[in-house]
Amino acid sequence: MTSQIAITSDNEGSTETLHLAGEFDLAAAPVWYAATKDLLASGARRICVDVGEVTFVDSYGLKLWMLHQRDAAAHGVEVTLTRVPHQVVQVLELAGVVGILMPRGASTSVLTN
């Protein structure tokens, strides 16, 4: 299974941003783990996951985001999704995790392009 995801990162102060592009599913897991394994030890207080260029996400992709959010919360690190496309918002809503993965008080219309 070949991954159809590209992940890049940048840092601004205590905020790390991961930029995802492509399909976020089971095949993305090795790339995701490689990109996130050192973030919790990096001293970042906030991790933003920019999903503006994600074209597909399935239940396994949601699981990866949820596990990362849980692990980060255990270390006192906030994780949020940003630039969430409409089709990803729909998946988050169907799964009932909008309030967990998107910033509190943010409306989906503010985050979607």
NUKOL-963240 format. One line per field, with one value per residue (C-alpha): residue number from 0; residue in three letters; x, y, z. Coordinates in Angstrom, 3 decimals, always signed. Layout:
N
pos = c(NUM ...)
code = c(ALA ...)
east = c(X ...)
north = c(Y ...)
up = c(Z ...)
END
This chain:
113
pos = c(0 1 2 3 4 5 6 7 8 9 10 11 12 13 14 15 16 17 18 19 20 21 22 23 24 25 26 27 28 29 30 31 32 33 34 35 36 37 38 39 40 41 42 43 44 45 46 47 48 49 50 51 52 53 54 55 56 57 58 59 60 61 62 63 64 65 66 67 68 69 70 71 72 73 74 75 76 77 78 79 80 81 82 83 84 85 86 87 88 89 90 91 92 93 94 95 96 97 98 99 100 101 102 103 104 105 106 107 108 109 110 111 112)
code = c(MET THR SER GLN ILE ALA ILE THR SER ASP ASN GLU GLY SER THR GLU THR LEU HIS LEU ALA GLY GLU PHE ASP LEU ALA ALA ALA PRO VAL TRP TYR ALA ALA THR LYS ASP LEU LEU ALA SER GLY ALA ARG ARG ILE CYS VAL ASP VAL GLY GLU VAL THR PHE VAL ASP SER TYR GLY LEU LYS LEU TRP MET LEU HIS GLN ARG ASP ALA ALA ALA HIS GLY VAL GLU VAL THR LEU THR ARG VAL PRO HIS GLN VAL VAL GLN VAL LEU GLU LEU ALA GLY VAL VAL GLY ILE LEU MET PRO ARG GLY ALA SER THR SER VAL LEU THR ASN)
east = c(+0.000 +1.518 +0.848 -0.873 -0.062 +2.655 +3.472 +5.661 +6.168 +7.193 +7.675 +6.699 +7.679 +5.980 +3.603 +4.386 +2.338 +1.998 +0.772 -0.995 -1.716 -3.411 -5.256 -5.177 -5.943 -4.333 -1.521 -0.635 +0.056 +3.835 +4.342 +2.149 +4.019 +7.378 +6.234 +4.734 +7.037 +9.313 +6.744 +5.720 +9.351 +10.113 +8.719 +5.831 +2.834 +0.508 +0.345 -1.752 -2.568 -3.268 -5.601 -6.446 -5.035 -6.412 -8.543 -9.758 -9.929 -11.326 -12.022 -8.399 -7.240 -9.627 -8.202 -4.674 -5.726 -7.612 -4.708 -2.291 -4.654 -4.961 -1.203 -0.569 -3.200 -1.456 +1.655 -0.255 -0.031 -3.034 -3.712 -6.185 -7.043 -6.887 -8.030 -10.500 -12.123 -15.882 -15.592 -13.375 -15.781 -18.550 -16.526 -15.720 -19.396 -20.517 -17.957 -18.973 -15.445 -15.714 -15.573 -12.488 -10.358 -11.413 -10.822 -13.485 -15.931 -14.778 -17.465 -16.824 -17.452 -14.445 -12.174 -13.293 -12.182)
north = c(+0.000 +3.303 +6.471 +9.282 +11.871 +14.486 +16.022 +19.067 +21.058 +24.454 +26.057 +29.454 +29.880 +27.209 +26.236 +23.432 +23.220 +20.068 +20.642 +17.630 +17.210 +14.256 +11.229 +10.616 +6.945 +3.662 +4.077 +7.441 +5.920 +5.362 +8.875 +10.360 +8.517 +9.590 +13.231 +13.277 +11.071 +13.883 +16.687 +15.935 +15.993 +19.187 +21.568 +22.689 +23.813 +23.744 +21.597 +22.783 +20.228 +22.106 +19.881 +22.433 +20.201 +16.884 +15.377 +12.283 +11.044 +7.738 +6.266 +5.182 +8.721 +9.974 +7.375 +8.646 +12.241 +11.176 +9.097 +11.961 +14.403 +12.071 +11.581 +15.306 +16.169 +13.803 +15.983 +19.265 +20.008 +21.373 +19.868 +21.397 +21.008 +24.148 +25.080 +22.218 +21.579 +21.065 +17.346 +16.806 +18.792 +16.457 +13.391 +14.973 +15.778 +12.263 +10.805 +13.234 +14.571 +18.184 +19.466 +17.397 +18.157 +21.700 +24.757 +25.419 +28.089 +28.053 +27.678 +25.373 +28.248 +30.089 +27.092 +25.892 +27.181)
up = c(+0.000 -1.094 +0.862 -1.002 +1.697 +1.921 +5.296 +5.845 +9.016 +10.268 +13.641 +14.985 +18.605 +20.681 +17.859 +15.427 +12.253 +10.197 +6.636 +5.134 +1.426 -0.219 +1.147 +4.902 +5.464 +6.553 +4.027 +5.605 +9.039 +8.636 +7.248 +10.020 +12.789 +11.351 +11.236 +14.736 +16.817 +18.003 +18.254 +21.825 +22.946 +21.009 +23.624 +21.432 +23.456 +20.466 +17.346 +14.418 +11.760 +8.518 +6.515 +3.838 +1.112 +2.370 -0.394 +1.468 +5.046 +6.275 +9.706 +10.101 +9.393 +12.082 +14.447 +13.780 +14.542 +17.685 +19.038 +18.431 +20.141 +23.154 +23.463 +23.111 +25.742 +28.158 +27.710 +28.059 +24.343 +22.440 +19.007 +16.564 +12.917 +10.789 +7.256 +7.344 +3.931 +3.794 +2.985 +6.049 +8.252 +7.101 +8.128 +11.513 +12.056 +11.123 +13.531 +16.286 +16.825 +15.615 +19.202 +19.940 +16.890 +16.035 +18.259 +20.854 +19.806 +16.182 +13.598 +10.690 +8.278 +9.707 +9.221 +5.818 +2.454)
END
